[in-house]
Amino acid sequence: MAGNTSPKNIGLTIVGYLYKRGIEKNQLGYASAVGLVLLVIALVINIVQLILNGTFKKEER
């Protein structure tokens, strides 16, 4: 199954990569591992943003 491909997969995003590995190539374990790594990266970025915003600081009276 060739699917929609661009030259050298130049337009492939991480979600497209997950779909291609998990569904088209039937490698669900590998695709879920990549998805978990993506989740951890997103969580780290969000926690850093919340710390820099001061969301976790205690309220001073």
C-alpha distance matrix in Angstrom:
0.0 3.8 5.8 9.5 10.8 14.4 16.2 16.5 15.2 18.8 18.4 16.7 19.1 19.7 18.4 15.1 15.0 16.0 13.3 10.5 12.4 13.5 11.0 7.4 9.0 11.7 14.5 16.8 19.9 19.0 17.9 21.1 23.2 21.9 22.8 26.2 26.9 26.1 28.5 31.2 31.1 31.4 34.3 36.1 36.0 37.3 40.1 41.2 41.4 43.4 45.8 46.3 47.0 49.6 48.1 49.2 52.7 55.6 57.6 61.0 64.1
3.8 0.0 3.8 6.7 7.3 10.8 12.5 13.2 12.1 15.6 15.4 14.2 17.1 18.3 17.5 13.9 14.0 15.7 13.3 10.3 12.7 14.6 12.6 9.0 10.6 13.9 16.1 18.4 21.3 19.8 18.4 21.9 23.6 21.8 22.8 26.4 26.6 25.5 28.2 30.8 30.2 30.6 33.7 35.3 34.8 36.4 39.3 40.1 40.2 42.4 44.8 45.0 45.7 48.5 47.3 48.5 52.0 54.9 56.9 60.2 63.3
5.8 3.8 0.0 3.8 6.1 9.8 12.5 13.5 11.5 14.5 13.5 12.3 14.8 16.3 15.0 11.4 12.4 14.0 11.2 8.9 12.2 13.6 11.3 8.4 11.1 13.9 16.1 17.8 20.9 19.5 17.5 20.7 22.7 20.7 21.1 24.8 25.2 23.7 26.2 29.1 28.4 28.4 31.6 33.4 32.7 33.9 37.0 37.9 37.7 39.9 42.4 42.7 43.1 46.0 44.6 46.0 49.5 52.4 54.3 57.6 60.6
9.5 6.7 3.8 0.0 3.8 6.9 10.2 11.8 9.5 11.9 10.5 10.1 12.9 15.1 14.1 10.4 12.0 14.3 11.9 10.0 13.6 15.4 13.5 11.2 13.8 16.7 18.4 19.7 22.7 20.9 18.5 21.7 23.5 21.0 21.3 25.0 25.1 23.1 25.7 28.6 27.5 27.3 30.7 32.3 31.2 32.5 35.8 36.4 36.0 38.4 40.9 40.9 41.3 44.3 43.1 44.8 48.1 51.1 52.8 56.0 59.1
10.8 7.3 6.1 3.8 0.0 3.8 6.7 8.0 6.1 8.8 8.4 8.3 11.8 14.2 14.1 10.4 11.2 14.2 12.6 10.2 13.4 15.9 14.9 12.3 14.0 17.3 18.4 20.1 22.6 20.3 18.3 21.7 23.0 20.2 21.0 24.7 24.2 22.4 25.4 27.9 26.5 26.7 30.2 31.4 30.3 32.0 35.2 35.5 35.3 37.9 40.2 40.0 40.7 43.8 42.9 44.4 47.7 50.8 52.7 55.7 58.9
14.4 10.8 9.8 6.9 3.8 0.0 3.8 6.1 4.9 6.1 6.5 7.9 11.6 14.6 15.2 11.8 12.6 16.1 15.1 13.0 15.9 18.7 18.1 15.7 17.2 20.5 21.1 22.8 25.0 22.3 20.4 23.7 24.5 21.4 22.4 25.9 24.9 23.0 26.1 28.4 26.5 26.7 30.4 31.3 29.8 31.8 35.0 34.9 34.5 37.4 39.6 39.0 39.8 43.1 42.5 44.2 47.2 50.5 52.3 55.2 58.4
16.2 12.5 12.5 10.2 6.7 3.8 0.0 3.8 5.3 6.2 8.4 10.0 13.7 16.5 17.8 14.6 14.6 18.3 17.8 15.2 17.6 20.8 20.6 18.0 18.8 22.3 22.7 24.7 26.5 23.5 22.1 25.6 25.9 22.8 24.2 27.6 26.2 24.5 28.0 29.8 27.8 28.4 32.1 32.6 31.2 33.4 36.5 36.1 36.0 39.0 40.9 40.2 41.3 44.6 44.2 45.8 48.8 52.2 54.0 56.9 60.1
16.5 13.2 13.5 11.8 8.0 6.1 3.8 0.0 3.8 5.4 8.5 9.1 12.6 14.7 16.6 13.7 12.8 16.5 16.8 14.0 15.7 19.2 19.6 17.2 17.3 20.8 20.6 22.8 24.1 20.9 19.9 23.4 23.3 20.2 22.1 25.2 23.5 22.3 25.9 27.4 25.4 26.4 30.0 30.3 29.1 31.7 34.5 34.0 34.3 37.4 39.0 38.5 39.8 42.9 42.7 44.0 46.9 50.4 52.5 55.2 58.6
15.2 12.1 11.5 9.5 6.1 4.9 5.3 3.8 0.0 3.8 5.5 5.3 9.0 11.3 12.9 10.0 9.5 13.2 13.4 11.1 13.2 16.4 16.8 14.8 15.4 18.7 18.5 20.2 21.8 18.7 17.1 20.5 20.8 17.5 19.0 22.2 20.9 19.3 22.7 24.6 22.7 23.4 27.0 27.6 26.5 28.7 31.6 31.5 31.6 34.5 36.4 36.0 37.1 40.2 39.7 41.1 44.2 47.5 49.5 52.4 55.8
18.8 15.6 14.5 11.9 8.8 6.1 6.2 5.4 3.8 0.0 3.8 5.7 8.7 11.7 13.7 11.4 11.4 15.1 15.6 14.0 16.1 19.2 19.7 18.1 18.9 21.9 21.5 22.9 24.3 21.1 19.3 22.3 22.4 18.8 20.0 23.1 21.4 19.4 22.9 24.6 22.2 22.7 26.4 26.8 25.2 27.5 30.5 30.0 29.9 33.0 34.8 34.1 35.2 38.5 38.2 39.8 42.7 46.2 48.0 50.8 54.1
18.4 15.4 13.5 10.5 8.4 6.5 8.4 8.5 5.5 3.8 0.0 3.8 6.4 9.9 11.2 9.0 10.2 13.6 13.7 12.9 15.5 18.0 18.2 17.1 18.5 21.2 21.0 21.9 23.6 20.7 18.3 21.1 21.6 18.1 18.6 21.9 20.6 18.1 21.2 23.3 21.0 21.0 24.7 25.5 23.7 25.6 28.9 28.7 28.2 31.1 33.3 32.6 33.4 36.7 36.2 38.0 41.0 44.3 46.0 48.9 52.1
16.7 14.2 12.3 10.1 8.3 7.9 10.0 9.1 5.3 5.7 3.8 0.0 3.8 6.8 8.1 5.7 6.4 9.9 10.3 9.5 11.9 14.4 15.0 14.1 15.3 17.8 17.4 18.1 19.8 16.9 14.5 17.4 18.0 14.5 15.1 18.5 17.4 15.1 18.3 20.5 18.6 18.8 22.5 23.4 22.1 24.0 27.1 27.2 27.1 29.8 32.0 31.7 32.6 35.6 34.9 36.4 39.6 42.9 44.8 47.7 51.0
19.1 17.1 14.8 12.9 11.8 11.6 13.7 12.6 9.0 8.7 6.4 3.8 0.0 3.8 5.4 5.0 6.1 8.6 9.8 10.4 12.2 14.0 15.1 15.2 16.4 18.3 17.4 17.4 18.8 16.1 13.3 15.5 16.1 12.5 12.4 15.7 14.6 11.9 14.9 17.3 15.3 15.1 18.8 19.9 18.6 20.3 23.5 23.7 23.5 26.1 28.4 28.2 29.0 32.0 31.2 32.7 35.9 39.1 41.0 44.1 47.3
19.7 18.3 16.3 15.1 14.2 14.6 16.5 14.7 11.3 11.7 9.9 6.8 3.8 0.0 3.8 5.4 4.9 6.2 8.7 9.7 10.5 11.9 13.8 14.6 15.3 16.5 15.1 14.7 15.6 13.0 10.2 12.0 12.4 8.8 8.7 11.9 11.0 8.4 11.6 13.9 12.4 12.6 16.1 17.3 16.5 18.3 21.2 21.8 22.0 24.4 26.5 26.8 27.7 30.4 29.4 30.6 33.9 37.1 39.2 42.3 45.6
18.4 17.5 15.0 14.1 14.1 15.2 17.8 16.6 12.9 13.7 11.2 8.1 5.4 3.8 0.0 3.8 5.3 5.0 6.3 8.6 9.9 10.4 11.6 13.0 14.4 15.2 14.4 13.4 15.0 13.2 9.7 11.2 12.7 9.7 8.5 12.1 12.3 9.6 11.8 14.9 14.0 13.5 16.7 18.6 18.0 19.0 22.0 23.2 23.0 25.0 27.5 28.1 28.6 31.2 29.8 31.1 34.5 37.5 39.4 42.7 45.9
15.1 13.9 11.4 10.4 10.4 11.8 14.6 13.7 10.0 11.4 9.0 5.7 5.0 5.4 3.8 0.0 3.8 5.4 5.1 6.1 8.6 9.8 10.3 10.6 12.4 13.9 13.8 13.7 15.8 13.8 10.6 13.1 14.7 11.7 11.3 15.1 15.1 12.9 15.4 18.3 17.3 17.1 20.4 22.1 21.4 22.6 25.7 26.6 26.4 28.6 31.1 31.4 32.0 34.7 33.4 34.8 38.2 41.2 43.1 46.4 49.5
15.0 14.0 12.4 12.0 11.2 12.6 14.6 12.8 9.5 11.4 10.2 6.4 6.1 4.9 5.3 3.8 0.0 3.8 5.4 5.1 6.1 8.3 9.9 10.0 10.6 12.3 11.4 11.8 13.4 10.8 8.2 11.2 12.1 9.1 9.9 13.5 13.1 11.7 14.7 17.1 16.3 16.8 20.0 21.4 21.1 22.8 25.5 26.3 26.7 28.9 31.0 31.5 32.5 35.1 33.9 34.9 38.3 41.4 43.6 46.8 50.0
16.0 15.7 14.0 14.3 14.2 16.1 18.3 16.5 13.2 15.1 13.6 9.9 8.6 6.2 5.0 5.4 3.8 0.0 3.8 5.5 5.3 5.8 8.1 9.5 10.1 10.6 9.4 8.8 10.5 8.6 5.2 7.8 9.5 7.2 7.1 10.8 11.5 10.2 12.6 15.3 15.3 15.7 18.4 20.2 20.4 21.7 24.2 25.5 26.0 27.9 30.1 31.0 31.8 34.1 32.6 33.4 37.0 39.8 42.1 45.4 48.6
13.3 13.3 11.2 11.9 12.6 15.1 17.8 16.8 13.4 15.6 13.7 10.3 9.8 8.7 6.3 5.1 5.4 3.8 0.0 3.8 5.5 5.2 5.4 6.9 8.8 9.4 9.7 9.2 12.0 10.9 7.6 10.1 12.6 10.8 10.3 14.0 15.1 13.6 15.5 18.6 18.7 18.6 21.3 23.4 23.4 24.3 27.1 28.5 28.7 30.4 32.9 33.8 34.3 36.7 35.0 36.0 39.6 42.4 44.4 47.8 50.9
10.5 10.3 8.9 10.0 10.2 13.0 15.2 14.0 11.1 14.0 12.9 9.5 10.4 9.7 8.6 6.1 5.1 5.5 3.8 0.0 3.8 5.7 5.8 5.0 6.3 8.4 8.9 10.0 12.7 10.9 8.6 12.0 13.8 11.9 12.5 16.1 16.6 15.6 18.1 20.8 20.6 21.0 23.8 25.6 25.6 26.9 29.6 30.8 31.1 33.1 35.4 36.1 36.8 39.3 37.9 38.8 42.4 45.2 47.4 50.7 53.9
12.4 12.7 12.2 13.6 13.4 15.9 17.6 15.7 13.2 16.1 15.5 11.9 12.2 10.5 9.9 8.6 6.1 5.3 5.5 3.8 0.0 3.8 6.0 6.0 5.1 6.4 5.6 7.1 9.3 7.3 5.8 9.5 10.9 9.7 11.0 14.2 14.7 14.6 17.0 19.3 19.5 20.5 23.0 24.6 25.1 26.6 28.9 30.1 31.0 32.8 34.8 35.8 36.8 39.0 37.6 38.1 41.7 44.5 46.9 50.2 53.5
13.5 14.6 13.6 15.4 15.9 18.7 20.8 19.2 16.4 19.2 18.0 14.4 14.0 11.9 10.4 9.8 8.3 5.8 5.2 5.7 3.8 0.0 3.8 6.2 6.0 5.0 4.7 4.4 7.6 7.2 5.0 7.7 10.3 10.0 10.2 13.2 14.8 14.7 16.3 18.9 19.8 20.3 22.4 24.5 25.3 26.3 28.5 30.2 30.9 32.4 34.5 35.8 36.6 38.6 36.8 37.3 41.0 43.6 46.0 49.4 52.5
11.0 12.6 11.3 13.5 14.9 18.1 20.6 19.6 16.8 19.7 18.2 15.0 15.1 13.8 11.6 10.3 9.9 8.1 5.4 5.8 6.0 3.8 0.0 3.8 5.7 5.0 7.1 7.1 10.8 10.9 8.8 11.1 14.0 13.5 13.3 16.5 18.2 17.6 19.2 22.1 22.8 22.9 25.2 27.5 27.9 28.7 31.2 32.9 33.4 34.8 37.2 38.4 38.9 41.0 39.1 39.8 43.6 46.1 48.3 51.8 54.8
7.4 9.0 8.4 11.2 12.3 15.7 18.0 17.2 14.8 18.1 17.1 14.1 15.2 14.6 13.0 10.6 10.0 9.5 6.9 5.0 6.0 6.2 3.8 0.0 3.8 5.6 8.2 9.7 13.1 12.4 10.8 13.8 16.2 15.3 15.8 19.1 20.3 19.7 21.7 24.5 24.8 25.1 27.7 29.7 29.9 31.1 33.6 35.1 35.5 37.2 39.5 40.5 41.1 43.5 41.8 42.6 46.2 48.9 51.1 54.5 57.6
9.0 10.6 11.1 13.8 14.0 17.2 18.8 17.3 15.4 18.9 18.5 15.3 16.4 15.3 14.4 12.4 10.6 10.1 8.8 6.3 5.1 6.0 5.7 3.8 0.0 3.8 5.6 8.4 11.1 10.2 9.8 13.1 14.8 14.3 15.6 18.5 19.4 19.5 21.7 24.0 24.5 25.4 27.8 29.5 30.1 31.5 33.8 35.1 35.9 37.7 39.7 40.8 41.8 44.0 42.4 42.9 46.5 49.2 51.6 55.0 58.2
11.7 13.9 13.9 16.7 17.3 20.5 22.3 20.8 18.7 21.9 21.2 17.8 18.3 16.5 15.2 13.9 12.3 10.6 9.4 8.4 6.4 5.0 5.0 5.6 3.8 0.0 3.8 5.8 8.8 9.3 9.0 11.4 13.6 14.0 14.8 17.4 18.9 19.3 21.0 23.3 24.4 25.2 27.1 29.1 30.1 31.2 33.2 34.9 35.8 37.2 39.3 40.7 41.5 43.5 41.6 42.0 45.7 48.2 50.6 54.1 57.2
14.5 16.1 16.1 18.4 18.4 21.1 22.7 20.6 18.5 21.5 21.0 17.4 17.4 15.1 14.4 13.8 11.4 9.4 9.7 8.9 5.6 4.7 7.1 8.2 5.6 3.8 0.0 3.8 5.6 5.6 6.3 8.8 10.3 11.0 12.4 14.6 15.9 16.8 18.5 20.5 21.6 22.8 24.6 26.3 27.6 28.9 30.6 32.3 33.5 34.9 36.7 38.2 39.3 41.1 39.4 39.5 43.2 45.7 48.4 51.7 55.0
16.8 18.4 17.8 19.7 20.1 22.8 24.7 22.8 20.2 22.9 21.9 18.1 17.4 14.7 13.4 13.7 11.8 8.8 9.2 10.0 7.1 4.4 7.1 9.7 8.4 5.8 3.8 0.0 3.8 5.5 5.1 6.0 8.6 9.9 10.3 12.2 14.3 15.1 16.2 18.3 19.9 20.8 22.2 24.3 25.7 26.6 28.3 30.3 31.4 32.5 34.5 36.2 37.1 38.7 36.8 36.8 40.6 43.0 45.5 49.0 52.1
19.9 21.3 20.9 22.7 22.6 25.0 26.5 24.1 21.8 24.3 23.6 19.8 18.8 15.6 15.0 15.8 13.4 10.5 12.0 12.7 9.3 7.6 10.8 13.1 11.1 8.8 5.6 3.8 0.0 3.8 5.5 5.2 6.2 8.7 9.8 10.6 12.5 14.3 15.2 16.7 18.6 20.0 21.1 22.8 24.6 25.7 27.0 28.9 30.5 31.5 33.1 35.0 36.1 37.6 35.7 35.4 39.1 41.5 44.3 47.6 50.8
19.0 19.8 19.5 20.9 20.3 22.3 23.5 20.9 18.7 21.1 20.7 16.9 16.1 13.0 13.2 13.8 10.8 8.6 10.9 10.9 7.3 7.2 10.9 12.4 10.2 9.3 5.6 5.5 3.8 0.0 3.8 5.5 5.1 6.3 8.6 10.0 10.8 12.5 14.3 15.6 16.8 18.6 20.1 21.5 23.0 24.6 26.0 27.5 29.1 30.5 32.0 33.6 35.0 36.6 35.1 35.0 38.5 41.2 44.0 47.2 50.6
17.9 18.4 17.5 18.5 18.3 20.4 22.1 19.9 17.1 19.3 18.3 14.5 13.3 10.2 9.7 10.6 8.2 5.2 7.6 8.6 5.8 5.0 8.8 10.8 9.8 9.0 6.3 5.1 5.5 3.8 0.0 3.8 5.4 5.1 6.1 8.7 10.0 10.5 12.3 14.4 15.4 16.5 18.4 20.2 21.3 22.6 24.4 26.0 27.2 28.6 30.5 31.9 33.0 34.9 33.2 33.4 37.1 39.7 42.3 45.6 48.9
21.1 21.9 20.7 21.7 21.7 23.7 25.6 23.4 20.5 22.3 21.1 17.4 15.5 12.0 11.2 13.1 11.2 7.8 10.1 12.0 9.5 7.7 11.1 13.8 13.1 11.4 8.8 6.0 5.2 5.5 3.8 0.0 3.8 5.4 4.8 6.2 8.7 9.7 10.3 12.4 14.2 15.1 16.3 18.4 20.0 20.8 22.3 24.4 25.7 26.7 28.5 30.3 31.3 32.8 30.9 30.9 34.6 37.1 39.7 43.1 46.3
23.2 23.6 22.7 23.5 23.0 24.5 25.9 23.3 20.8 22.4 21.6 18.0 16.1 12.4 12.7 14.7 12.1 9.5 12.6 13.8 10.9 10.3 14.0 16.2 14.8 13.6 10.3 8.6 6.2 5.1 5.4 3.8 0.0 3.8 5.3 5.1 6.4 8.7 9.8 10.7 12.5 14.3 15.4 16.8 18.7 20.1 21.2 22.9 24.6 25.8 27.2 29.0 30.4 31.8 30.3 30.0 33.5 36.1 39.0 42.2 45.6
21.9 21.8 20.7 21.0 20.2 21.4 22.8 20.2 17.5 18.8 18.1 14.5 12.5 8.8 9.7 11.7 9.1 7.2 10.8 11.9 9.7 10.0 13.5 15.3 14.3 14.0 11.0 9.9 8.7 6.3 5.1 5.4 3.8 0.0 3.8 5.4 5.1 6.2 8.7 10.0 10.7 12.4 14.3 15.5 16.8 18.5 20.1 21.4 22.9 24.5 26.0 27.4 28.8 30.7 29.3 29.4 32.9 35.8 38.5 41.6 45.0
22.8 22.8 21.1 21.3 21.0 22.4 24.2 22.1 19.0 20.0 18.6 15.1 12.4 8.7 8.5 11.3 9.9 7.1 10.3 12.5 11.0 10.2 13.3 15.8 15.6 14.8 12.4 10.3 9.8 8.6 6.1 4.8 5.3 3.8 0.0 3.8 5.4 5.0 6.2 8.7 9.9 10.6 12.3 14.4 15.5 16.5 18.4 20.2 21.2 22.5 24.4 26.0 26.9 28.7 27.1 27.3 31.0 33.7 36.2 39.5 42.8
26.2 26.4 24.8 25.0 24.7 25.9 27.6 25.2 22.2 23.1 21.9 18.5 15.7 11.9 12.1 15.1 13.5 10.8 14.0 16.1 14.2 13.2 16.5 19.1 18.5 17.4 14.6 12.2 10.6 10.0 8.7 6.2 5.1 5.4 3.8 0.0 3.8 5.3 4.9 6.2 8.6 9.8 10.4 12.3 14.3 15.2 16.4 18.4 20.0 20.9 22.5 24.4 25.6 27.0 25.3 25.1 28.7 31.3 34.0 37.3 40.6
26.9 26.6 25.2 25.1 24.2 24.9 26.2 23.5 20.9 21.4 20.6 17.4 14.6 11.0 12.3 15.1 13.1 11.5 15.1 16.6 14.7 14.8 18.2 20.3 19.4 18.9 15.9 14.3 12.5 10.8 10.0 8.7 6.4 5.1 5.4 3.8 0.0 3.8 5.4 5.1 6.3 8.7 9.9 10.7 12.5 14.3 15.4 16.7 18.6 20.1 21.3 22.9 24.5 26.0 24.8 24.7 28.1 31.0 33.8 36.9 40.4
26.1 25.5 23.7 23.1 22.4 23.0 24.5 22.3 19.3 19.4 18.1 15.1 11.9 8.4 9.6 12.9 11.7 10.2 13.6 15.6 14.6 14.7 17.6 19.7 19.5 19.3 16.8 15.1 14.3 12.5 10.5 9.7 8.7 6.2 5.0 5.3 3.8 0.0 3.8 5.5 5.2 6.2 8.7 10.0 10.8 12.4 14.4 15.6 16.8 18.5 20.2 21.4 22.7 24.7 23.4 23.8 27.3 30.3 32.8 36.0 39.4
28.5 28.2 26.2 25.7 25.4 26.1 28.0 25.9 22.7 22.9 21.2 18.3 14.9 11.6 11.8 15.4 14.7 12.6 15.5 18.1 17.0 16.3 19.2 21.7 21.7 21.0 18.5 16.2 15.2 14.3 12.3 10.3 9.8 8.7 6.2 4.9 5.4 3.8 0.0 3.8 5.4 5.1 6.1 8.7 10.0 10.5 12.2 14.3 15.4 16.4 18.3 20.1 21.0 22.6 20.9 21.2 24.8 27.5 30.1 33.3 36.6
31.2 30.8 29.1 28.6 27.9 28.4 29.8 27.4 24.6 24.6 23.3 20.5 17.3 13.9 14.9 18.3 17.1 15.3 18.6 20.8 19.3 18.9 22.1 24.5 24.0 23.3 20.5 18.3 16.7 15.6 14.4 12.4 10.7 10.0 8.7 6.2 5.1 5.5 3.8 0.0 3.8 5.4 5.1 6.1 8.6 9.8 10.5 12.3 14.2 15.3 16.5 18.4 19.9 21.2 19.8 19.6 23.0 25.9 28.7 31.8 35.3
31.1 30.2 28.4 27.5 26.5 26.5 27.8 25.4 22.7 22.2 21.0 18.6 15.3 12.4 14.0 17.3 16.3 15.3 18.7 20.6 19.5 19.8 22.8 24.8 24.5 24.4 21.6 19.9 18.6 16.8 15.4 14.2 12.5 10.7 9.9 8.6 6.3 5.2 5.4 3.8 0.0 3.8 5.5 5.2 6.3 8.7 10.1 10.8 12.5 14.4 15.6 16.8 18.5 20.3 19.5 19.7 23.0 26.2 28.8 31.8 35.3
31.4 30.6 28.4 27.3 26.7 26.7 28.4 26.4 23.4 22.7 21.0 18.8 15.1 12.6 13.5 17.1 16.8 15.7 18.6 21.0 20.5 20.3 22.9 25.1 25.4 25.2 22.8 20.8 20.0 18.6 16.5 15.1 14.3 12.4 10.6 9.8 8.7 6.2 5.1 5.4 3.8 0.0 3.8 5.5 5.2 6.2 8.7 10.0 10.7 12.4 14.4 15.5 16.5 18.6 17.4 18.1 21.5 24.6 26.9 30.1 33.4
34.3 33.7 31.6 30.7 30.2 30.4 32.1 30.0 27.0 26.4 24.7 22.5 18.8 16.1 16.7 20.4 20.0 18.4 21.3 23.8 23.0 22.4 25.2 27.7 27.8 27.1 24.6 22.2 21.1 20.1 18.4 16.3 15.4 14.3 12.3 10.4 9.9 8.7 6.1 5.1 5.5 3.8 0.0 3.8 5.4 5.1 6.1 8.6 9.8 10.5 12.2 14.2 15.2 16.6 15.0 15.2 18.8 21.6 24.2 27.4 30.8
36.1 35.3 33.4 32.3 31.4 31.3 32.6 30.3 27.6 26.8 25.5 23.4 19.9 17.3 18.6 22.1 21.4 20.2 23.4 25.6 24.6 24.5 27.5 29.7 29.5 29.1 26.3 24.3 22.8 21.5 20.2 18.4 16.8 15.5 14.4 12.3 10.7 10.0 8.7 6.1 5.2 5.5 3.8 0.0 3.8 5.4 5.2 6.2 8.6 9.9 10.6 12.3 14.2 15.5 14.8 14.7 17.9 21.1 23.8 26.7 30.3
36.0 34.8 32.7 31.2 30.3 29.8 31.2 29.1 26.5 25.2 23.7 22.1 18.6 16.5 18.0 21.4 21.1 20.4 23.4 25.6 25.1 25.3 27.9 29.9 30.1 30.1 27.6 25.7 24.6 23.0 21.3 20.0 18.7 16.8 15.5 14.3 12.5 10.8 10.0 8.6 6.3 5.2 5.4 3.8 0.0 3.8 5.6 5.2 6.3 8.8 10.1 10.7 12.3 14.5 14.1 14.9 17.9 21.3 23.7 26.4 30.0
37.3 36.4 33.9 32.5 32.0 31.8 33.4 31.7 28.7 27.5 25.6 24.0 20.3 18.3 19.0 22.6 22.8 21.7 24.3 26.9 26.6 26.3 28.7 31.1 31.5 31.2 28.9 26.6 25.7 24.6 22.6 20.8 20.1 18.5 16.5 15.2 14.3 12.4 10.5 9.8 8.7 6.2 5.1 5.4 3.8 0.0 3.8 5.4 5.1 6.2 8.7 9.9 10.4 12.4 11.3 12.4 15.7 18.9 21.0 24.1 27.4
40.1 39.3 37.0 35.8 35.2 35.0 36.5 34.5 31.6 30.5 28.9 27.1 23.5 21.2 22.0 25.7 25.5 24.2 27.1 29.6 28.9 28.5 31.2 33.6 33.8 33.2 30.6 28.3 27.0 26.0 24.4 22.3 21.2 20.1 18.4 16.4 15.4 14.4 12.2 10.5 10.1 8.7 6.1 5.2 5.6 3.8 0.0 3.8 5.4 5.0 6.2 8.6 9.7 10.7 9.6 9.7 13.0 16.2 18.8 21.7 25.2
41.2 40.1 37.9 36.4 35.5 34.9 36.1 34.0 31.5 30.0 28.7 27.2 23.7 21.8 23.2 26.6 26.3 25.5 28.5 30.8 30.1 30.2 32.9 35.1 35.1 34.9 32.3 30.3 28.9 27.5 26.0 24.4 22.9 21.4 20.2 18.4 16.7 15.6 14.3 12.3 10.8 10.0 8.6 6.2 5.2 5.4 3.8 0.0 3.8 5.5 5.2 6.2 8.6 10.0 10.4 10.7 13.2 16.8 19.3 21.8 25.4
41.4 40.2 37.7 36.0 35.3 34.5 36.0 34.3 31.6 29.9 28.2 27.1 23.5 22.0 23.0 26.4 26.7 26.0 28.7 31.1 31.0 30.9 33.4 35.5 35.9 35.8 33.5 31.4 30.5 29.1 27.2 25.7 24.6 22.9 21.2 20.0 18.6 16.8 15.4 14.2 12.5 10.7 9.8 8.6 6.3 5.1 5.4 3.8 0.0 3.8 5.5 5.1 6.1 8.7 8.9 10.6 13.0 16.5 18.4 21.0 24.4
43.4 42.4 39.9 38.4 37.9 37.4 39.0 37.4 34.5 33.0 31.1 29.8 26.1 24.4 25.0 28.6 28.9 27.9 30.4 33.1 32.8 32.4 34.8 37.2 37.7 37.2 34.9 32.5 31.5 30.5 28.6 26.7 25.8 24.5 22.5 20.9 20.1 18.5 16.4 15.3 14.4 12.4 10.5 9.9 8.8 6.2 5.0 5.5 3.8 0.0 3.8 5.5 5.0 6.3 5.4 7.1 9.9 13.2 15.1 18.0 21.4
45.8 44.8 42.4 40.9 40.2 39.6 40.9 39.0 36.4 34.8 33.3 32.0 28.4 26.5 27.5 31.1 31.0 30.1 32.9 35.4 34.8 34.5 37.2 39.5 39.7 39.3 36.7 34.5 33.1 32.0 30.5 28.5 27.2 26.0 24.4 22.5 21.3 20.2 18.3 16.5 15.6 14.4 12.2 10.6 10.1 8.7 6.2 5.2 5.5 3.8 0.0 3.8 5.4 5.2 6.1 6.2 8.1 11.8 14.2 16.6 20.3
46.3 45.0 42.7 40.9 40.0 39.0 40.2 38.5 36.0 34.1 32.6 31.7 28.2 26.8 28.1 31.4 31.5 31.0 33.8 36.1 35.8 35.8 38.4 40.5 40.8 40.7 38.2 36.2 35.0 33.6 31.9 30.3 29.0 27.4 26.0 24.4 22.9 21.4 20.1 18.4 16.8 15.5 14.2 12.3 10.7 9.9 8.6 6.2 5.1 5.5 3.8 0.0 3.8 5.4 7.8 9.1 10.0 13.7 15.5 17.4 20.9
47.0 45.7 43.1 41.3 40.7 39.8 41.3 39.8 37.1 35.2 33.4 32.6 29.0 27.7 28.6 32.0 32.5 31.8 34.3 36.8 36.8 36.6 38.9 41.1 41.8 41.5 39.3 37.1 36.1 35.0 33.0 31.3 30.4 28.8 26.9 25.6 24.5 22.7 21.0 19.9 18.5 16.5 15.2 14.2 12.3 10.4 9.7 8.6 6.1 5.0 5.4 3.8 0.0 3.8 5.6 8.3 9.2 12.5 13.6 15.8 19.1
49.6 48.5 46.0 44.3 43.8 43.1 44.6 42.9 40.2 38.5 36.7 35.6 32.0 30.4 31.2 34.7 35.1 34.1 36.7 39.3 39.0 38.6 41.0 43.5 44.0 43.5 41.1 38.7 37.6 36.6 34.9 32.8 31.8 30.7 28.7 27.0 26.0 24.7 22.6 21.2 20.3 18.6 16.6 15.5 14.5 12.4 10.7 10.0 8.7 6.3 5.2 5.4 3.8 0.0 3.8 5.5 5.4 8.9 10.2 12.4 15.8
48.1 47.3 44.6 43.1 42.9 42.5 44.2 42.7 39.7 38.2 36.2 34.9 31.2 29.4 29.8 33.4 33.9 32.6 35.0 37.9 37.6 36.8 39.1 41.8 42.4 41.6 39.4 36.8 35.7 35.1 33.2 30.9 30.3 29.3 27.1 25.3 24.8 23.4 20.9 19.8 19.5 17.4 15.0 14.8 14.1 11.3 9.6 10.4 8.9 5.4 6.1 7.8 5.6 3.8 0.0 3.8 5.7 8.4 9.8 12.9 16.1
49.2 48.5 46.0 44.8 44.4 44.2 45.8 44.0 41.1 39.8 38.0 36.4 32.7 30.6 31.1 34.8 34.9 33.4 36.0 38.8 38.1 37.3 39.8 42.6 42.9 42.0 39.5 36.8 35.4 35.0 33.4 30.9 30.0 29.4 27.3 25.1 24.7 23.8 21.2 19.6 19.7 18.1 15.2 14.7 14.9 12.4 9.7 10.7 10.6 7.1 6.2 9.1 8.3 5.5 3.8 0.0 3.8 6.5 9.2 12.3 15.7
52.7 52.0 49.5 48.1 47.7 47.2 48.8 46.9 44.2 42.7 41.0 39.6 35.9 33.9 34.5 38.2 38.3 37.0 39.6 42.4 41.7 41.0 43.6 46.2 46.5 45.7 43.2 40.6 39.1 38.5 37.1 34.6 33.5 32.9 31.0 28.7 28.1 27.3 24.8 23.0 23.0 21.5 18.8 17.9 17.9 15.7 13.0 13.2 13.0 9.9 8.1 10.0 9.2 5.4 5.7 3.8 0.0 3.8 6.5 8.8 12.5
55.6 54.9 52.4 51.1 50.8 50.5 52.2 50.4 47.5 46.2 44.3 42.9 39.1 37.1 37.5 41.2 41.4 39.8 42.4 45.2 44.5 43.6 46.1 48.9 49.2 48.2 45.7 43.0 41.5 41.2 39.7 37.1 36.1 35.8 33.7 31.3 31.0 30.3 27.5 25.9 26.2 24.6 21.6 21.1 21.3 18.9 16.2 16.8 16.5 13.2 11.8 13.7 12.5 8.9 8.4 6.5 3.8 0.0 3.8 6.3 9.7
57.6 56.9 54.3 52.8 52.7 52.3 54.0 52.5 49.5 48.0 46.0 44.8 41.0 39.2 39.4 43.1 43.6 42.1 44.4 47.4 46.9 46.0 48.3 51.1 51.6 50.6 48.4 45.5 44.3 44.0 42.3 39.7 39.0 38.5 36.2 34.0 33.8 32.8 30.1 28.7 28.8 26.9 24.2 23.8 23.7 21.0 18.8 19.3 18.4 15.1 14.2 15.5 13.6 10.2 9.8 9.2 6.5 3.8 0.0 3.8 6.6
61.0 60.2 57.6 56.0 55.7 55.2 56.9 55.2 52.4 50.8 48.9 47.7 44.1 42.3 42.7 46.4 46.8 45.4 47.8 50.7 50.2 49.4 51.8 54.5 55.0 54.1 51.7 49.0 47.6 47.2 45.6 43.1 42.2 41.6 39.5 37.3 36.9 36.0 33.3 31.8 31.8 30.1 27.4 26.7 26.4 24.1 21.7 21.8 21.0 18.0 16.6 17.4 15.8 12.4 12.9 12.3 8.8 6.3 3.8 0.0 3.8
64.1 63.3 60.6 59.1 58.9 58.4 60.1 58.6 55.8 54.1 52.1 51.0 47.3 45.6 45.9 49.5 50.0 48.6 50.9 53.9 53.5 52.5 54.8 57.6 58.2 57.2 55.0 52.1 50.8 50.6 48.9 46.3 45.6 45.0 42.8 40.6 40.4 39.4 36.6 35.3 35.3 33.4 30.8 30.3 30.0 27.4 25.2 25.4 24.4 21.4 20.3 20.9 19.1 15.8 16.1 15.7 12.5 9.7 6.6 3.8 0.0
